[in-house]
Amino acid sequence: MKYTEDHEWVSMEGDTATVGITAYAAEQLGDVVFVELPEEGRNSNKGDELAVVESVKAASDVYAPVSGIVKEANSELEGAPETVNQDPEGKGWFVKMLITDPTQLDAMMDAEAYKAFCADL
């Protein structure tokens, strides 16, 4: 997995990136009560708003960590947004994207660097 400073994670399988928010982000949000996901087929550039997560504490944007086309949105989250809290880096994924610029992954943190980044927050 690769991580961003905005607390998104990316897991690659071939040219498809699965995207979600980290356990740290889910913990900071508190109980997630609603998730707004993008339409399949949507083209997103790195840094674009990709989804919205609402919790009992706040609403937060989730940004595209890489550029690409949304192939699949995790529709399970619409009926069970708490999955983001229960398994943020597994079943709580948001979208699967066909990435258009794999070199963008090079600028992201690995697990060790992300852990160190969070320790400094």
C-alpha positions as CSV (number, residue, x, y, z in Angstrom):
1,M,0.0,0.0,0.0
2,K,1.0,3.6,-0.6
3,Y,-0.3,6.6,1.5
4,T,-0.8,10.3,1.1
5,E,-0.4,13.2,3.6
6,D,-4.2,13.6,3.3
7,H,-4.6,10.0,4.8
8,E,-5.8,8.2,1.7
9,W,-4.3,4.8,0.8
10,V,-3.8,3.1,-2.6
11,S,-3.4,-0.6,-3.2
12,M,-2.4,-1.6,-6.7
13,E,-3.5,-4.7,-8.7
14,G,-2.3,-4.5,-12.2
15,D,-3.3,-1.0,-13.5
16,T,-6.2,-0.8,-11.0
17,A,-5.9,1.3,-7.8
18,T,-8.2,0.6,-4.9
19,V,-8.5,3.7,-2.8
20,G,-9.7,4.4,0.7
21,I,-9.0,6.3,3.9
22,T,-6.5,5.1,6.5
23,A,-7.3,3.7,9.9
24,Y,-5.8,6.9,11.3
25,A,-8.2,9.1,9.3
26,A,-11.2,6.9,10.3
27,E,-10.3,7.1,13.9
28,Q,-10.0,10.9,13.7
29,L,-13.4,11.2,12.0
30,G,-15.2,9.2,14.6
31,D,-18.4,7.2,13.7
32,V,-19.0,7.4,9.9
33,V,-22.7,7.9,9.2
34,F,-22.7,8.7,5.5
35,V,-20.4,8.2,2.4
36,E,-21.0,10.0,-0.9
37,L,-19.2,8.1,-3.7
38,P,-18.4,9.2,-7.3
39,E,-20.1,7.9,-10.4
40,E,-18.5,5.1,-12.2
41,G,-16.7,6.3,-15.3
42,R,-15.8,9.6,-13.8
43,N,-12.4,10.9,-14.7
44,S,-10.5,12.3,-11.7
45,N,-7.2,14.1,-11.5
46,K,-4.8,13.7,-8.6
47,G,-6.0,16.1,-5.9
48,D,-9.6,16.3,-7.1
49,E,-12.4,15.7,-4.6
50,L,-13.3,12.0,-5.1
51,A,-15.8,11.3,-2.3
52,V,-17.3,12.8,0.9
53,V,-17.3,11.2,4.3
54,E,-19.7,12.4,7.0
55,S,-19.2,11.4,10.6
56,V,-20.8,12.4,13.9
57,K,-17.9,15.0,14.2
58,A,-17.6,16.5,10.7
59,A,-17.8,16.1,7.0
60,S,-14.6,15.6,5.1
61,D,-13.6,15.4,1.5
62,V,-11.6,12.4,0.2
63,Y,-9.2,13.4,-2.6
64,A,-8.0,11.3,-5.5
65,P,-4.5,10.2,-4.6
66,V,-3.8,9.4,-8.3
67,S,-5.3,10.4,-11.6
68,G,-7.6,7.9,-13.3
69,I,-11.1,6.7,-14.2
70,V,-13.5,5.4,-11.6
71,K,-14.2,1.8,-12.5
72,E,-16.1,0.8,-9.5
73,A,-17.5,2.5,-6.4
74,N,-18.0,0.5,-3.2
75,S,-21.8,0.6,-3.1
76,E,-21.8,-1.5,0.1
77,L,-20.8,1.7,2.0
78,E,-24.1,3.4,1.1
79,G,-26.0,1.0,3.3
80,A,-23.2,0.3,5.8
81,P,-21.0,3.5,6.2
82,E,-19.7,2.1,9.5
83,T,-17.6,-0.3,7.4
84,V,-15.2,2.6,7.0
85,N,-14.6,2.5,10.8
86,Q,-14.6,-1.2,11.1
87,D,-12.2,-2.1,8.2
88,P,-10.9,1.2,6.7
89,E,-8.0,-0.4,4.9
90,G,-10.0,-3.5,3.7
91,K,-13.7,-3.8,3.1
92,G,-14.1,0.0,3.7
93,W,-12.5,0.9,0.4
94,F,-14.2,3.7,-1.6
95,V,-13.3,3.2,-5.3
96,K,-11.3,1.2,-7.8
97,M,-9.7,3.4,-10.4
98,L,-7.9,2.7,-13.7
99,I,-4.9,4.8,-13.1
100,T,-3.6,7.0,-16.0
101,D,-0.2,8.0,-14.5
102,P,1.4,5.3,-12.5
103,T,4.4,7.5,-11.8
104,Q,2.2,9.4,-9.3
105,L,2.6,6.5,-6.9
106,D,6.3,7.2,-6.6
107,A,5.7,10.4,-4.6
108,M,3.5,8.5,-2.0
109,M,4.7,7.1,1.3
110,D,5.1,3.5,2.1
111,A,3.7,2.0,5.3
112,E,6.8,2.8,7.4
113,A,7.0,6.4,6.2
114,Y,3.2,6.9,6.8
115,K,3.5,5.6,10.3
116,A,6.3,8.1,11.0
117,F,4.3,10.9,9.4
118,C,1.3,10.1,11.7
119,A,3.5,10.0,14.8
120,D,4.5,13.6,14.2
121,L,0.9,14.8,14.0
